[in-house]
Amino acid sequence: MGVIAVDRALSILDAFRGSARPLSLKDISERTGLYKSTVLRLLGSLETFGYVRRLDIGGYNLGPKLAELAADYRASFNLEPYVQPVLDSIVIATNENASFYVPEGDKRICLFRSEAAQMIRDYVRVGDALEATQGASGKAITAFLNGLPDTVDPESLVFNSVGERHPDMAAVASPVFGLGGALVGALTISGPKSRFNAKERKNYARTVLREAIALSERLGVEPNSLPRV
């Protein structure tokens, strides 16, 4: 059982999820179901600690404290020196977006990302929480939540999605493991399904599988635990 005031304050922060524009007092009240007077009081506390920022033109945005916490969250994984160069390499090789997702409850969190120089591409931001049961990376994470099995073949380490999270987007993904075969996350290549025909998905699958295996070995997986590709 939570603390009512804390639950309400957190519901206010959740009200900003998916919104790229400032929210008015009315917006927040409607999204949380709280009275405006309650929202205003809690916003004062959140503003004091830097979690929201009141704008001169009216309305509220998320504050800088959340960016600090997001950076601390990412740093707690200590993965960036390993993962980000891999994502950048994938983008150079495929000219499509590359992302790294980690499991978080019933969600998958985009922890790192590298963007391709494409006019039309999928839109995902670092920190976005997506459904764990959707998309190629969601399938990869869900299938290996219990870690790396004793025997595994290359085909079982590649996952595809076409039009699942968004009707116009597609992706391929492979799981990444660490010490003891524990699941770390999933590497994903994604973009418009018009550029992800069967031939390209096969090419991207080889790329993401190769990079996921190499990354897993750098993170501590025994080389003979994974297939050669």
N, C-alpha and C positions, 0 to 999 in steps of 0.2 A: 504494500500500500504506500503510495507516494505522498509527498507533502503538497497540499492543494496549491499554495502560492507558487511553488517551483514548477508543478505541472502546468499551471496557467502560463507562466513565463516561457516555458519551453514550447508550449503550443503557439505562442506569439512568434517565436523564432521559426517554427515549422510553417507558419503562414506565409513566409517569404519563399518557401521552396517552389522552384519553377517560375518565379517571377523576376523578370529582368528590369522591371520598372519600380519606382518608389510606391509604397502602399500608404494610403490615407488611413486615418483613424477609423473611418467607416469601413474601409476594406478589411482591416485587421479584425474589427469587431465581427464582421460578417463571416470571415473565414474561421474564426475561433469559436464563435457563438458566445463570446463574453460581452458584458456591458461595456460601453465606451468608457465609462468612468473607471472601471477595473483595468481596461487596456491602457488607459492613459497613465494610471498609477504605476503599473508594471513597466511600461515603456520608460518612465523616468528612471527606474532602477537599472534597467538594461542599458540605457544611454549612459548612465554614470560609470558603468563598468566597461563601456566600449562595445557592447554587443549589438546595439543599434545606433543609428545616427539620424538625428532630426535635421531635415533640410530647410534652408532659408525660404525656399519656394513652397514649402509645405510638404507634408508626407514624411515617410521614414524609409531609410535603407538599412541593410545590414551593416554593422560596424566593423572596424579593423581588428577587433579582438578575435573575431571568428577566423580571419585570415591567418592570424598568428597560431591559433589552435589547429587549423588545417595543416599548416607547415609542420607543426610539432607532430601531428598524426602521421604525416607522410614520413617524417624523419624517424619515427619510432620503428618503422619497418626496416630501416637501414638498407633499402634495396636500390635506391636511385642510381648509385654508381654502377650497378650491374644492369639494371633494366633500361634506363634511358638511352644508353648507346645502342642497345639492341633495337629499340623502337625507331631511333633515327636511321639505323642501317636498313630496317625493313622499309621505311618510307623511301629511301634512296633507291632501293631495289624494285619497289612496286609502284611508286607514285600514288599510293593510297594511304589513308590514315592508319596508324598503328596505336594500340592502347594496351594497357596492362590493368586487369581487374583483380580485385581480391574479394574473398567472401566476407560478408558482414551480416550475420543473422540470415534473414530471408532475402537479402539484397546482394548485389555485387557492386562494389565501389570502383570507379575509375580512379586509380591511384597515380598513374603516369600516362602521358599521351604525347604523340608526335604527329603534327599536322602536315598533310601533303599540300602542295601548291596547286590545288584544284578549285575551279570555280564552283563546281557542284560536288558536295561531299556530305557525309553524315555529320551531325552536330552533337557532340558530346564534350562536356567539360570535365577537367580534373575535379574530383570530388562528387560528381554526379552519382546518385544511387539508383540503379536500375534493377528490375525484377530478376531474380536469380534463375527463374525457370524459363526465361526468354533469351533469344539470341545465342550465337555460337559460343561466346565466352560463358554465358550462363549455363549452357549444357555441359561445357568442359568442366566447370567448377562443380556443378551438381553431381556429375558422374564420378568424380574423384575426391569427394569430401573426406572419404576415409583413407586417402593417401594412395600411393603407388602400389598396385598389386604385385605379387611375386612374378607373374608373367604377363607381358603386355605386347601386343603387336602394333605396328605403325598405324593401321587403319583405325584402331580404337582410340588413338590419341588425336584425331582430327575431327572437328565438328563444324558443321555448316548451318547457316540460317539465311533464308531469303524471304524478306517481307514479314518477319515476325515482330520485331520491335517497331518497325515503320514499314508501310507497304512498299516503299520505293528503295529500301536499303537492304544490303546483304553483308555477310561477314563470314570469315573462317577463323578458327581459334584452336589452340592447343594448350593443355594444362602445363603448368610449371611446378616442379617439386623441389624440395630442399632436403636438409639433413634427415636421415631416417625415412626418406620417401614421403614426408609430409607434404600435403598440398600447400603451395604458396599462393598461386593465382593462375591467371590465364593470359596468354598473349593473343591478340586479336588484330586482324587486318579487316578493315571495313570501308564501305563506300556504296555508291548507288548501284542497284542491281543491274542497271544497263551496262555497267562495266564489269560485272561479276557473272559472266556467262559460264557454262560448264567448264570450258577449257581454261579460263582464267582462274576459276575457283580451284581447279586442280593444281595450277601453277602456284597460286598463293598458299594452298595447303602444304605443298612441299616446303615452301619458304618458312611458313610459321612453325611447322613441325621441326624442321632443322634448327631453327633459332631457339625454340622451346627446349629441345633436348640439350643443346649446347649451354643454354642458360641454367637449366637444371643441374648440369654437371658442375658448373661454376659455383652453384649454391650448395653443393655438397652431396648430390646424388652419386652413388657408385656407378661408374660408366657402364658396367655390364648389366645394370638394372634396366637400361633403356635400349630400344632397338637402334640399329645403325640405319641411317638414311643417306 
